[in-house]
Amino acid sequence: MLVNVGDLYLGWAADKEIFEKSDHGGVVISLMRFALRERMADVAISIDKKEGSRFDVMLKAVDNPDEIKPVGSLHCVTPGIAKFLREYLDGAENKRVILVAKPCDAKAMIELAKRKQVNIDNVIVIGVNCTGTFRPHDFKKMAREVFGIEPEKVVSEEIEDGKLILKTSDGKQLEKDLRELEERGYGRRENCRRCETPIPKMADLAIGKWGARDKKSFIEVCSTKGAELLKKAIEKGVIFVEKAPEESIKEREEKYRRALEEARYWQRKTIEHLEKMKLEERLEYWTSQFRRCIKCMGCRDSCPLCYCMECMLEAWRGYVKAGELPPDRLFPIMRIAHVADSCVNCGQCEDACMMEIPITSLLFTVNSKIREVFKYEAGMRLEEKPPLISVTDKELKIPDVELKPGVL
């Protein structure tokens, strides 16, 4: 069977047990296991629930296909897969790795590859659609206060057509309007609300439920690596596929359009909140936020794009004084400037901040300006050079500006 980049399929696992146990046909787990068995990958990054909890998971590198277990859709955890790949598997420098990634994880790997921190040629990225995730504590609070149930009774949650739908262990299905929840301070992480990439087309395969039928998955082939994996899995009878019908494609496109519309609504709210302030008020707003910083380094340590061996924020480097709390505002400004053109809106920094400083709002605002000026979106295309660490031929010809590529 010929499989090409750009092909669209509906797919499902040939293994009946996997098909029955999986939420959407078992395509992802089947491909992961197949890649290990066929030696297309040496290692897989597996996600396991801790003691069966849907609110806590751990990542591990496995080479035994049977260790990859179905975990279902996990909306209440945000494992840092890109950081795990770089730190614990040496960026796939000497091993071929297969993994499952949300769009922001896949984007982070692209940015790391541009900076020679990940050997992307050795990585097969199975991207899964994502319409947003929840902080575990916030989800539990919402379950109790809004839905009137104990969070442990929730067996699955879905975001569908503007609704948050919870299914419980006693067979109930509860739903609420998602925007109304989020206007009240509940709902998804703030960075997720602003996300414009629910479909991970920067991965090798983009797999999701939008447009799917009868417990199947919708599959888009996004690279030659993805095409090769899918082709071999089909030929070996590991998964079944059929060409995606026109109505499935249209449904997927419509759901994508709605997700984009919702993301832009929250983007406008973020920017309008700041633009209503005068410059002096805006400076005071951010200064007051930075005053709460306790310099725990959580934002830096959780960021998938922070990889320097000798960080400029360490006191011995001389930029930030030792023992000073709150630190000088140079501390957050330096960190934000350092990742300004590489931020992929994963939200790990804000999740790690125990003082709940709205870091992602500031990063989004800065990132939006970079996108507007340089027409650059982090993590989308491997061949695009980061604008703040590269210089174009056109820029070199700008009069009255001395640009020295060797020192940029």
Long-range contacts (C-beta under 8 A, 24 or more apart in sequence): 1-231, 1-234, 1-235, 2-231, 3-221, 3-227, 3-228, 3-230, 3-231, 3-234, 4-221, 4-227, 5-221, 5-222, 5-223, 5-224, 5-226, 5-227, 6-220, 6-221, 7-220, 7-221, 7-227, 7-243, 8-218, 8-219, 8-220, 8-221, 8-243, 8-244, 8-248, 8-249, 9-218, 9-219, 9-221, 9-230, 9-241, 9-242, 9-243, 9-244, 10-211, 10-212, 10-213, 10-216, 10-217, 10-218, 10-219, 10-241, 10-242, 10-243, 10-244, 10-245, 10-248, 11-207, 11-216, 11-217, 11-219, 11-239, 11-240, 11-241, 11-242, 12-215, 12-216, 12-217, 12-239, 12-240, 13-238, 13-239, 13-240, 14-237, 14-238, 14-239, 14-240, 15-238, 18-70, 19-215, 21-70, 22-70, 22-72, 22-215, 23-72, 23-73, 23-156, 23-209, 23-215, 24-73, 24-208, 24-209, 24-212, 24-215, 24-216, 24-217, 25-212, 25-215, 25-216, 25-217, 26-70, 27-207, 27-217, 27-219, 27-239, 28-100, 28-126, 28-128, 28-207, 28-217, 29-68, 29-69, 29-70, 30-233, 30-238, 30-239, 31-98, 31-126, 31-205, 31-229, 31-230, 31-233, 31-238, 31-239, 32-65, 32-68, 32-98, 32-100, 32-126, 33-65, 33-66, 33-68, 34-65, 34-229, 34-232, 34-233, 34-236, 34-238, 35-98, 35-124, 35-229, 36-62, 36-63, 36-64, 36-65, 36-68, 36-98, 37-65, 38-232, 38-236, 40-96, 40-98, 40-124, 40-228, 40-229, 40-232, 41-96, 41-97, 41-98, 41-124, 42-95, 42-96, 42-97, 43-89, 43-95, 43-96, 43-97, 43-98, 44-68, 44-97, 44-98, 44-99, 45-81, 45-84, 45-85, 45-89, 45-97, 45-98, 45-99, 45-100, 47-71, 47-74, 47-79, 47-100, 49-74, 54-154, 55-136, 55-139, 55-140, 55-151, 56-136, 59-84, 61-88, 61-89, 61-97, 72-156, 73-156, 73-157, 73-158, 75-132, 75-133, 75-134, 75-139, 75-157, 75-159, 76-133, 76-134, 76-135, 76-136, 76-139, 76-157, 77-133, 77-136, 78-133, 78-189, 78-346, 78-347, 78-348, 78-351, 80-105, 80-302, 80-304, 80-346, 80-348, 81-105, 82-108, 82-109, 82-112, 82-118, 82-304, 82-346, 83-108, 83-302, 83-303, 83-304, 83-348, 85-109, 85-112, 85-118, 85-123, 86-112, 86-117, 86-118, 86-304, 86-307, 91-117, 91-118, 91-119, 92-118, 92-119, 92-120, 92-122, 92-123, 93-119, 93-122, 95-122, 96-122, 96-123, 96-124, 97-122, 97-123, 97-124, 98-123, 98-124, 98-126, 99-123, 99-124, 99-125, 99-126, 100-126, 100-127, 100-128, 101-125, 101-126, 101-127, 101-128, 101-200, 101-203, 102-127, 102-128, 102-130, 102-133, 102-200, 103-127, 103-129, 103-130, 103-195, 103-197, 103-198, 103-199, 103-200, 103-202, 103-203, 104-130, 104-195, 104-197, 104-344, 104-345, 104-346, 104-347, 104-379, 105-304, 105-346, 106-200, 106-202, 106-203, 106-379, 107-197, 107-202, 107-344, 107-345, 107-346, 107-378, 107-379, 107-380, 108-304, 108-305, 108-344, 108-346, 108-379, 109-379, 110-202, 110-378, 110-379, 110-380, 110-381, 110-382, 111-305, 111-342, 111-344, 111-378, 111-379, 111-386, 112-304, 112-305, 112-307, 113-382, 114-382, 114-385, 114-386, 115-307, 115-342, 115-386, 117-307, 120-382, 124-204, 124-225, 124-226, 124-229, 125-200, 125-203, 125-204, 125-205, 126-203, 126-204, 126-205, 126-207, 127-199, 127-200, 127-201, 127-202, 127-203, 127-204, 127-205, 127-206, 127-207, 127-222, 128-200, 128-206, 128-207, 128-208, 129-198, 129-199, 129-200, 129-206, 129-207, 129-208, 129-209, 129-210, 130-192, 130-195, 130-198, 130-200, 131-159, 131-192, 131-198, 131-259, 132-159, 132-187, 132-188, 132-189, 132-192, 132-193, 132-195, 133-188, 133-189, 133-192, 134-187, 134-188, 134-189, 135-189, 135-351, 138-186, 138-187, 138-189, 141-186, 142-181, 142-186, 142-187, 145-186, 146-176, 146-181, 146-184, 146-186, 147-174, 147-176, 149-174, 159-188, 161-255, 161-258, 162-258, 162-262, 179-262, 179-265, 182-266, 189-347, 189-350, 189-351, 190-266, 190-270, 190-347, 190-350, 190-358, 190-360, 190-361, 191-345, 191-346, 191-347, 191-350, 191-360, 191-364, 192-347, 193-262, 193-263, 193-266, 194-263, 194-266, 194-267, 194-270, 194-345, 194-360, 194-364, 195-263, 195-345, 196-260, 196-263, 196-264, 197-380, 198-256, 198-259, 198-260, 199-252, 199-256, 202-379, 202-380, 202-381, 204-229, 205-229, 205-230, 208-252, 210-251, 210-252, 210-255, 210-256, 211-244, 211-248, 211-249, 211-250, 211-251, 211-252, 211-255, 212-248, 213-248, 218-244, 218-248, 218-252, 219-244, 267-364, 267-368, 270-361, 270-364, 270-365, 271-365, 271-368, 274-361, 274-365, 286-329, 286-362, 287-329, 289-357, 289-358, 290-326, 290-329, 290-331, 290-332, 290-357, 291-326, 292-326, 292-355, 292-357, 293-325, 293-326, 293-327, 293-331, 293-332, 293-355, 293-357, 294-325, 294-326, 294-354, 294-355, 295-320, 295-324, 295-325, 295-326, 295-327, 295-331, 296-354, 298-349, 298-352, 298-353, 298-354, 299-335, 299-349, 299-350, 299-352, 299-353, 299-359, 300-335, 300-349, 301-352, 302-348, 302-349, 302-351, 302-352, 303-339, 303-348, 303-349, 304-344, 304-346, 304-348, 305-339, 305-342, 305-343, 305-344, 306-335, 306-338, 306-339, 312-338, 332-357, 332-359, 336-362, 336-363, 336-366, 339-363, 340-366, 340-367, 340-370, 340-388, 341-367, 341-370, 341-374, 341-376, 341-378, 341-386, 341-387, 341-388, 341-389, 342-378, 342-379, 342-386, 343-367, 343-378, 344-378, 344-379
